[in-house]
């Protein structure tokens, strides 16, 4: 049989028919989408790229323990790389860089590199303050962790500002692993810990557990981190609190500012990304090839890692349907507002919105979360099944 000679324009068309799915954000949400798509797609037909600011991913549920103690090697295990995310023969490439802007069909890194896409998934997550404001470089992050372990070990009067789950858990970690002589104070702006997404009976039970750890709590009050050297802070209500280390844990900021030049209509006033039930982003140009997942999506629900698997499965199912020429019908219907708040590895309080509303005590909170903080399970999510 003679050699098949195709006109050059046909060859170019065949090459360009390979479609690209670009995922921006290398945290748990972006990785869940990337791993599932990689397992489902043919590398000969699709390019799959994951853009991440770091060459590693912090496992945030384990970071508060990592910042407090080297016990259990959480300071190592709560940092996971992407080396085994994509199996040989499967599509997938990790690109380390920061996306500066997006134009229709192309994302641009801060260094100017252009990344064209056919389908885009936004999973840029949250940036944090205080000890969770980790550097982008791995070695710098290790030093950051060591520095915080030293700060916490040396401090005698610690004030934590913000009584959400992060602030509460940090107080519990400090109390469990460090000297019992340390004075720990928690300042929270609301009249109960956490926020009204959870019933008052649970918030009261959590407050009782926190106070049971000899942690002072000031509610309905605010404070700022003082500048320079200090030995105390004064709250907005005029309370003078001894302090040689003040730690802000007032929540994070959504990492979406760079999207305003792409399509300002998709952002809410607080920076959330508007989504349809299919988790598609309703672009002003009417296109349907952009999705969002994780912390950044507009939702009345709390930002919790437990919601990521359901969201990722919706995004993956809809992208695969579209690639196969089928309608995108999968919808995200939310997830129950359960919460697990350990106070160190052996105690805590949790809430399950089942029946009359179930409050779990020390043993079950420790078993479900406190002992391992989901670190081992989370690390598995960064490894392709073929490489486990």
Order of alpha helices (4+ residues) and beta strands (2+ residues): alpha-beta-alpha-beta-beta-alpha-alpha-beta-beta-beta-beta-beta-beta-beta-alpha-beta-alpha-beta-alpha-beta-beta-beta-beta-beta-beta-alpha-beta-beta-beta-alpha-alpha
